Amino acid sequence: MKILFGLTVLVSLFLSISIVYAQDFSMVPEKGKVTMVDLGAKKCIPCKMMAPIMGKLEKVYEGKAHIVFIDVWENREQAPRFGIRAIPTQIFFNEKGEEVYRHEGFLEERAIVEQLTKMGVSEPDLETKG
């Protein structure tokens, strides 16, 4: 029984690791929808500070804008694709998939909301959904 449990845990761990490395970012930015991409790494300090903000914004903008985090240490091909010089870097794309704004370093929630609002995305109620 212990061996079966151990194998189950190992298989689950393997599958979860595969999912992290097998993510398909070819559809980012999402055409037809404003997209904000945060390129960083799960182990970088400013990126860790942004993680709860990104999680919250992903929920409150669901259906309105595409909010994406890409770990460039786990997905190394994405850094040159997006022209990353430092992490974290946030890139905002319009509905046509054209880059309209780029920021390097930690970016506060309010600044992200303001940029998305400038791009025509209605401001969400951050108090009730976050």
CNS distance restraints for C-alpha pairs under 8 A (distance, minus, plus):
assign (resid   1 and name CA) (resid   5 and name CA) 6.24 0.50 0.50
assign (resid   2 and name CA) (resid   6 and name CA) 6.07 0.50 0.50
assign (resid   3 and name CA) (resid   7 and name CA) 6.12 0.50 0.50
assign (resid   4 and name CA) (resid   8 and name CA) 6.14 0.50 0.50
assign (resid   5 and name CA) (resid   9 and name CA) 6.25 0.50 0.50
assign (resid   6 and name CA) (resid  10 and name CA) 6.22 0.50 0.50
assign (resid   7 and name CA) (resid  11 and name CA) 6.08 0.50 0.50
assign (resid   8 and name CA) (resid  12 and name CA) 6.11 0.50 0.50
assign (resid   9 and name CA) (resid  13 and name CA) 6.05 0.50 0.50
assign (resid  10 and name CA) (resid  14 and name CA) 6.06 0.50 0.50
assign (resid  11 and name CA) (resid  15 and name CA) 6.13 0.50 0.50
assign (resid  12 and name CA) (resid  16 and name CA) 6.15 0.50 0.50
assign (resid  13 and name CA) (resid  17 and name CA) 6.18 0.50 0.50
assign (resid  14 and name CA) (resid  18 and name CA) 6.14 0.50 0.50
assign (resid  15 and name CA) (resid  19 and name CA) 6.23 0.50 0.50
assign (resid  16 and name CA) (resid  20 and name CA) 6.51 0.50 0.50
assign (resid  17 and name CA) (resid  21 and name CA) 6.51 0.50 0.50
assign (resid  18 and name CA) (resid  22 and name CA) 5.81 0.50 0.50
assign (resid  19 and name CA) (resid  23 and name CA) 6.24 0.50 0.50
assign (resid  20 and name CA) (resid  74 and name CA) 7.81 0.50 0.50
assign (resid  21 and name CA) (resid  74 and name CA) 6.44 0.50 0.50
assign (resid  21 and name CA) (resid  75 and name CA) 6.74 0.50 0.50
assign (resid  27 and name CA) (resid  31 and name CA) 7.92 0.50 0.50
assign (resid  28 and name CA) (resid  35 and name CA) 7.78 0.50 0.50
assign (resid  29 and name CA) (resid  35 and name CA) 5.73 0.50 0.50
assign (resid  29 and name CA) (resid  36 and name CA) 7.84 0.50 0.50
assign (resid  29 and name CA) (resid  37 and name CA) 7.68 0.50 0.50
assign (resid  29 and name CA) (resid  93 and name CA) 6.62 0.50 0.50
assign (resid  29 and name CA) (resid  97 and name CA) 5.62 0.50 0.50
assign (resid  30 and name CA) (resid  34 and name CA) 7.29 0.50 0.50
assign (resid  30 and name CA) (resid  35 and name CA) 6.26 0.50 0.50
assign (resid  30 and name CA) (resid  66 and name CA) 7.00 0.50 0.50
assign (resid  30 and name CA) (resid  95 and name CA) 7.53 0.50 0.50
assign (resid  30 and name CA) (resid  97 and name CA) 6.61 0.50 0.50
assign (resid  31 and name CA) (resid  95 and name CA) 5.45 0.50 0.50
assign (resid  31 and name CA) (resid  96 and name CA) 5.47 0.50 0.50
assign (resid  31 and name CA) (resid  97 and name CA) 5.29 0.50 0.50
assign (resid  32 and name CA) (resid  95 and name CA) 4.44 0.50 0.50
assign (resid  32 and name CA) (resid  96 and name CA) 6.13 0.50 0.50
assign (resid  32 and name CA) (resid  97 and name CA) 7.66 0.50 0.50
assign (resid  33 and name CA) (resid  64 and name CA) 7.42 0.50 0.50
assign (resid  33 and name CA) (resid  65 and name CA) 5.78 0.50 0.50
assign (resid  33 and name CA) (resid  66 and name CA) 6.63 0.50 0.50
assign (resid  33 and name CA) (resid  94 and name CA) 6.92 0.50 0.50
assign (resid  33 and name CA) (resid  95 and name CA) 4.53 0.50 0.50
assign (resid  33 and name CA) (resid  96 and name CA) 7.73 0.50 0.50
assign (resid  34 and name CA) (resid  64 and name CA) 7.78 0.50 0.50
assign (resid  34 and name CA) (resid  65 and name CA) 5.05 0.50 0.50
assign (resid  34 and name CA) (resid  66 and name CA) 6.23 0.50 0.50
assign (resid  34 and name CA) (resid  92 and name CA) 7.42 0.50 0.50
assign (resid  34 and name CA) (resid  93 and name CA) 5.74 0.50 0.50
assign (resid  34 and name CA) (resid  94 and name CA) 4.72 0.50 0.50
assign (resid  34 and name CA) (resid  95 and name CA) 4.85 0.50 0.50
assign (resid  34 and name CA) (resid  97 and name CA) 7.73 0.50 0.50
assign (resid  34 and name CA) (resid 116 and name CA) 7.81 0.50 0.50
assign (resid  34 and name CA) (resid 119 and name CA) 7.54 0.50 0.50
assign (resid  34 and name CA) (resid 121 and name CA) 7.51 0.50 0.50
assign (resid  35 and name CA) (resid  65 and name CA) 5.73 0.50 0.50
assign (resid  35 and name CA) (resid  66 and name CA) 4.55 0.50 0.50
assign (resid  35 and name CA) (resid  67 and name CA) 5.89 0.50 0.50
assign (resid  35 and name CA) (resid  68 and name CA) 7.55 0.50 0.50
assign (resid  35 and name CA) (resid  92 and name CA) 5.81 0.50 0.50
assign (resid  35 and name CA) (resid  93 and name CA) 5.09 0.50 0.50
assign (resid  35 and name CA) (resid  94 and name CA) 6.60 0.50 0.50
assign (resid  35 and name CA) (resid  95 and name CA) 7.52 0.50 0.50
assign (resid  35 and name CA) (resid  97 and name CA) 7.82 0.50 0.50
assign (resid  36 and name CA) (resid  65 and name CA) 7.65 0.50 0.50
assign (resid  36 and name CA) (resid  66 and name CA) 6.27 0.50 0.50
assign (resid  36 and name CA) (resid  67 and name CA) 4.97 0.50 0.50
assign (resid  36 and name CA) (resid  68 and name CA) 6.22 0.50 0.50
assign (resid  36 and name CA) (resid  90 and name CA) 6.86 0.50 0.50
assign (resid  36 and name CA) (resid  91 and name CA) 5.72 0.50 0.50
assign (resid  36 and name CA) (resid  92 and name CA) 4.48 0.50 0.50
assign (resid  36 and name CA) (resid  93 and name CA) 6.30 0.50 0.50
assign (resid  37 and name CA) (resid  67 and name CA) 6.12 0.50 0.50
assign (resid  37 and name CA) (resid  68 and name CA) 4.78 0.50 0.50
assign (resid  37 and name CA) (resid  69 and name CA) 5.84 0.50 0.50
assign (resid  37 and name CA) (resid  70 and name CA) 7.26 0.50 0.50
assign (resid  37 and name CA) (resid  90 and name CA) 5.53 0.50 0.50
assign (resid  37 and name CA) (resid  91 and name CA) 5.19 0.50 0.50
assign (resid  37 and name CA) (resid  92 and name CA) 6.43 0.50 0.50
assign (resid  38 and name CA) (resid  67 and name CA) 7.97 0.50 0.50
assign (resid  38 and name CA) (resid  68 and name CA) 6.16 0.50 0.50
assign (resid  38 and name CA) (resid  69 and name CA) 4.78 0.50 0.50
assign (resid  38 and name CA) (resid  70 and name CA) 6.27 0.50 0.50
assign (resid  38 and name CA) (resid  88 and name CA) 6.63 0.50 0.50
assign (resid  38 and name CA) (resid  89 and name CA) 5.77 0.50 0.50
assign (resid  38 and name CA) (resid  90 and name CA) 4.40 0.50 0.50
assign (resid  38 and name CA) (resid  91 and name CA) 6.56 0.50 0.50
assign (resid  39 and name CA) (resid  69 and name CA) 5.92 0.50 0.50
assign (resid  39 and name CA) (resid  70 and name CA) 4.89 0.50 0.50
assign (resid  39 and name CA) (resid  71 and name CA) 6.06 0.50 0.50
assign (resid  39 and name CA) (resid  72 and name CA) 6.33 0.50 0.50
assign (resid  39 and name CA) (resid  79 and name CA) 7.73 0.50 0.50
assign (resid  39 and name CA) (resid  84 and name CA) 7.88 0.50 0.50
assign (resid  39 and name CA) (resid  87 and name CA) 6.48 0.50 0.50
assign (resid  39 and name CA) (resid  88 and name CA) 5.47 0.50 0.50
assign (resid  39 and name CA) (resid  89 and name CA) 5.21 0.50 0.50
assign (resid  39 and name CA) (resid  90 and name CA) 6.22 0.50 0.50
assign (resid  40 and name CA) (resid  44 and name CA) 7.29 0.50 0.50
assign (resid  40 and name CA) (resid  47 and name CA) 5.77 0.50 0.50
assign (resid  40 and name CA) (resid  69 and name CA) 7.44 0.50 0.50
assign (resid  40 and name CA) (resid  70 and name CA) 6.32 0.50 0.50
assign (resid  40 and name CA) (resid  71 and name CA) 5.11 0.50 0.50
assign (resid  40 and name CA) (resid  72 and name CA) 5.76 0.50 0.50
assign (resid  40 and name CA) (resid  73 and name CA) 7.67 0.50 0.50
assign (resid  40 and name CA) (resid  87 and name CA) 4.89 0.50 0.50
assign (resid  40 and name CA) (resid  88 and name CA) 4.38 0.50 0.50
assign (resid  40 and name CA) (resid  89 and name CA) 6.61 0.50 0.50
assign (resid  41 and name CA) (resid  47 and name CA) 6.12 0.50 0.50
assign (resid  41 and name CA) (resid  48 and name CA) 7.88 0.50 0.50
assign (resid  41 and name CA) (resid  70 and name CA) 7.50 0.50 0.50
assign (resid  41 and name CA) (resid  71 and name CA) 4.48 0.50 0.50
assign (resid  41 and name CA) (resid  72 and name CA) 5.93 0.50 0.50
assign (resid  41 and name CA) (resid  73 and name CA) 5.87 0.50 0.50
assign (resid  41 and name CA) (resid  74 and name CA) 7.73 0.50 0.50
assign (resid  41 and name CA) (resid  87 and name CA) 7.44 0.50 0.50
assign (resid  41 and name CA) (resid  88 and name CA) 7.49 0.50 0.50
assign (resid  42 and name CA) (resid  47 and name CA) 6.40 0.50 0.50
assign (resid  42 and name CA) (resid  48 and name CA) 6.10 0.50 0.50
assign (resid  42 and name CA) (resid  71 and name CA) 6.47 0.50 0.50
assign (resid  43 and name CA) (resid  47 and name CA) 7.29 0.50 0.50
assign (resid  43 and name CA) (resid  48 and name CA) 6.72 0.50 0.50
assign (resid  44 and name CA) (resid  48 and name CA) 6.12 0.50 0.50
assign (resid  44 and name CA) (resid  87 and name CA) 7.95 0.50 0.50
assign (resid  45 and name CA) (resid  49 and name CA) 6.37 0.50 0.50
assign (resid  46 and name CA) (resid  50 and name CA) 6.38 0.50 0.50
assign (resid  46 and name CA) (resid  88 and name CA) 6.89 0.50 0.50
assign (resid  46 and name CA) (resid 105 and name CA) 7.10 0.50 0.50
assign (resid  46 and name CA) (resid 106 and name CA) 5.63 0.50 0.50
assign (resid  47 and name CA) (resid  51 and name CA) 6.28 0.50 0.50
assign (resid  47 and name CA) (resid  87 and name CA) 7.37 0.50 0.50
assign (resid  47 and name CA) (resid  88 and name CA) 5.75 0.50 0.50
assign (resid  47 and name CA) (resid 106 and name CA) 7.11 0.50 0.50
assign (resid  48 and name CA) (resid  52 and name CA) 7.85 0.50 0.50
assign (resid  49 and name CA) (resid  53 and name CA) 7.78 0.50 0.50
assign (resid  49 and name CA) (resid 106 and name CA) 7.66 0.50 0.50
assign (resid  50 and name CA) (resid  54 and name CA) 6.10 0.50 0.50
assign (resid  50 and name CA) (resid 106 and name CA) 6.76 0.50 0.50
assign (resid  50 and name CA) (resid 107 and name CA) 7.39 0.50 0.50
assign (resid  50 and name CA) (resid 108 and name CA) 7.82 0.50 0.50
assign (resid  51 and name CA) (resid  55 and name CA) 6.17 0.50 0.50
assign (resid  52 and name CA) (resid  56 and name CA) 6.14 0.50 0.50
assign (resid  53 and name CA) (resid  57 and name CA) 6.10 0.50 0.50
assign (resid  53 and name CA) (resid 108 and name CA) 7.92 0.50 0.50
assign (resid  53 and name CA) (resid 109 and name CA) 6.10 0.50 0.50
assign (resid  54 and name CA) (resid  58 and name CA) 5.94 0.50 0.50
assign (resid  54 and name CA) (resid  67 and name CA) 7.34 0.50 0.50
assign (resid  54 and name CA) (resid  68 and name CA) 7.90 0.50 0.50
assign (resid  54 and name CA) (resid  69 and name CA) 7.45 0.50 0.50
assign (resid  55 and name CA) (resid  59 and name CA) 6.58 0.50 0.50
assign (resid  56 and name CA) (resid  60 and name CA) 6.35 0.50 0.50
assign (resid  56 and name CA) (resid 129 and name CA) 7.91 0.50 0.50
assign (resid  56 and name CA) (resid 130 and name CA) 5.24 0.50 0.50
assign (resid  57 and name CA) (resid  61 and name CA) 5.78 0.50 0.50
assign (resid  57 and name CA) (resid  67 and name CA) 7.06 0.50 0.50
assign (resid  57 and name CA) (resid 130 and name CA) 7.55 0.50 0.50
assign (resid  58 and name CA) (resid  62 and name CA) 6.03 0.50 0.50
assign (resid  58 and name CA) (resid  66 and name CA) 7.32 0.50 0.50
assign (resid  58 and name CA) (resid  67 and name CA) 5.22 0.50 0.50
assign (resid  58 and name CA) (resid  68 and name CA) 7.55 0.50 0.50
assign (resid  59 and name CA) (resid 129 and name CA) 7.41 0.50 0.50
assign (resid  59 and name CA) (resid 130 and name CA) 7.36 0.50 0.50
assign (resid  60 and name CA) (resid 124 and name CA) 6.14 0.50 0.50
assign (resid  60 and name CA) (resid 125 and name CA) 7.49 0.50 0.50
assign (resid  60 and name CA) (resid 126 and name CA) 6.97 0.50 0.50
assign (resid  60 and name CA) (resid 129 and name CA) 5.91 0.50 0.50
assign (resid  60 and name CA) (resid 130 and name CA) 6.70 0.50 0.50
assign (resid  61 and name CA) (resid  65 and name CA) 5.43 0.50 0.50
assign (resid  61 and name CA) (resid  66 and name CA) 7.24 0.50 0.50
assign (resid  61 and name CA) (resid  67 and name CA) 7.49 0.50 0.50
assign (resid  61 and name CA) (resid 124 and name CA) 6.81 0.50 0.50
assign (resid  62 and name CA) (resid  66 and name CA) 7.05 0.50 0.50
assign (resid  64 and name CA) (resid 121 and name CA) 6.63 0.50 0.50
assign (resid  64 and name CA) (resid 122 and name CA) 7.68 0.50 0.50
assign (resid  65 and name CA) (resid 121 and name CA) 7.05 0.50 0.50
assign (resid  70 and name CA) (resid  75 and name CA) 7.31 0.50 0.50
assign (resid  70 and name CA) (resid  78 and name CA) 7.78 0.50 0.50
assign (resid  71 and name CA) (resid  75 and name CA) 5.96 0.50 0.50
assign (resid  72 and name CA) (resid  76 and name CA) 4.93 0.50 0.50
assign (resid  72 and name CA) (resid  77 and name CA) 7.45 0.50 0.50
assign (resid  72 and name CA) (resid  78 and name CA) 6.03 0.50 0.50
assign (resid  72 and name CA) (resid  79 and name CA) 5.78 0.50 0.50
assign (resid  75 and name CA) (resid  79 and name CA) 7.89 0.50 0.50
assign (resid  76 and name CA) (resid  80 and name CA) 7.95 0.50 0.50
assign (resid  77 and name CA) (resid  81 and name CA) 6.50 0.50 0.50
assign (resid  78 and name CA) (resid  82 and name CA) 6.18 0.50 0.50
assign (resid  79 and name CA) (resid  83 and name CA) 5.93 0.50 0.50
assign (resid  79 and name CA) (resid  84 and name CA) 5.02 0.50 0.50
assign (resid  79 and name CA) (resid  85 and name CA) 7.98 0.50 0.50
assign (resid  80 and name CA) (resid  84 and name CA) 6.13 0.50 0.50
assign (resid  84 and name CA) (resid  89 and name CA) 6.95 0.50 0.50
assign (resid  86 and name CA) (resid 104 and name CA) 6.46 0.50 0.50
assign (resid  86 and name CA) (resid 105 and name CA) 7.42 0.50 0.50
assign (resid  87 and name CA) (resid 104 and name CA) 6.63 0.50 0.50
assign (resid  87 and name CA) (resid 105 and name CA) 6.21 0.50 0.50
assign (resid  88 and name CA) (resid 104 and name CA) 5.96 0.50 0.50
assign (resid  88 and name CA) (resid 105 and name CA) 5.04 0.50 0.50
assign (resid  88 and name CA) (resid 106 and name CA) 6.45 0.50 0.50
assign (resid  89 and name CA) (resid 102 and name CA) 7.12 0.50 0.50
assign (resid  89 and name CA) (resid 103 and name CA) 5.61 0.50 0.50
assign (resid  89 and name CA) (resid 104 and name CA) 4.32 0.50 0.50
assign (resid  89 and name CA) (resid 105 and name CA) 5.91 0.50 0.50
assign (resid  89 and name CA) (resid 106 and name CA) 7.92 0.50 0.50
assign (resid  90 and name CA) (resid 102 and name CA) 5.67 0.50 0.50
assign (resid  90 and name CA) (resid 103 and name CA) 5.20 0.50 0.50
assign (resid  90 and name CA) (resid 104 and name CA) 6.42 0.50 0.50
assign (resid  90 and name CA) (resid 107 and name CA) 7.84 0.50 0.50
assign (resid  91 and name CA) (resid  99 and name CA) 6.83 0.50 0.50
assign (resid  91 and name CA) (resid 100 and name CA) 7.77 0.50 0.50
assign (resid  91 and name CA) (resid 101 and name CA) 5.90 0.50 0.50
assign (resid  91 and name CA) (resid 102 and name CA) 4.51 0.50 0.50
assign (resid  91 and name CA) (resid 103 and name CA) 6.60 0.50 0.50
assign (resid  92 and name CA) (resid  99 and name CA) 5.81 0.50 0.50
assign (resid  92 and name CA) (resid 100 and name CA) 5.82 0.50 0.50
assign (resid  92 and name CA) (resid 101 and name CA) 5.18 0.50 0.50
assign (resid  92 and name CA) (resid 102 and name CA) 6.36 0.50 0.50
assign (resid  92 and name CA) (resid 116 and name CA) 7.91 0.50 0.50
assign (resid  93 and name CA) (resid  97 and name CA) 5.31 0.50 0.50
assign (resid  93 and name CA) (resid  98 and name CA) 5.12 0.50 0.50
assign (resid  93 and name CA) (resid  99 and name CA) 4.34 0.50 0.50
assign (resid  93 and name CA) (resid 100 and name CA) 5.60 0.50 0.50
assign (resid  93 and name CA) (resid 101 and name CA) 7.25 0.50 0.50
assign (resid  94 and name CA) (resid  98 and name CA) 5.47 0.50 0.50
assign (resid  94 and name CA) (resid  99 and name CA) 6.55 0.50 0.50
assign (resid  94 and name CA) (resid 100 and name CA) 6.58 0.50 0.50
assign (resid  94 and name CA) (resid 119 and name CA) 7.01 0.50 0.50
assign (resid 103 and name CA) (resid 107 and name CA) 7.55 0.50 0.50
assign (resid 107 and name CA) (resid 111 and name CA) 6.55 0.50 0.50
assign (resid 107 and name CA) (resid 112 and name CA) 6.91 0.50 0.50
assign (resid 108 and name CA) (resid 112 and name CA) 6.51 0.50 0.50
assign (resid 109 and name CA) (resid 113 and name CA) 6.26 0.50 0.50
assign (resid 110 and name CA) (resid 114 and name CA) 6.10 0.50 0.50
assign (resid 111 and name CA) (resid 115 and name CA) 6.19 0.50 0.50
assign (resid 112 and name CA) (resid 116 and name CA) 6.22 0.50 0.50
assign (resid 113 and name CA) (resid 117 and name CA) 6.04 0.50 0.50
assign (resid 113 and name CA) (resid 123 and name CA) 6.75 0.50 0.50
assign (resid 114 and name CA) (resid 118 and name CA) 6.18 0.50 0.50
assign (resid 115 and name CA) (resid 119 and name CA) 6.37 0.50 0.50
assign (resid 116 and name CA) (resid 120 and name CA) 6.62 0.50 0.50
assign (resid 116 and name CA) (resid 121 and name CA) 5.51 0.50 0.50
assign (resid 116 and name CA) (resid 122 and name CA) 7.87 0.50 0.50
assign (resid 116 and name CA) (resid 123 and name CA) 7.80 0.50 0.50
assign (resid 117 and name CA) (resid 121 and name CA) 4.87 0.50 0.50
assign (resid 117 and name CA) (resid 122 and name CA) 5.84 0.50 0.50
assign (resid 117 and name CA) (resid 123 and name CA) 5.97 0.50 0.50
assign (resid 125 and name CA) (resid 129 and name CA) 6.49 0.50 0.50
assign (resid 126 and name CA) (resid 130 and name CA) 5.43 0.50 0.50
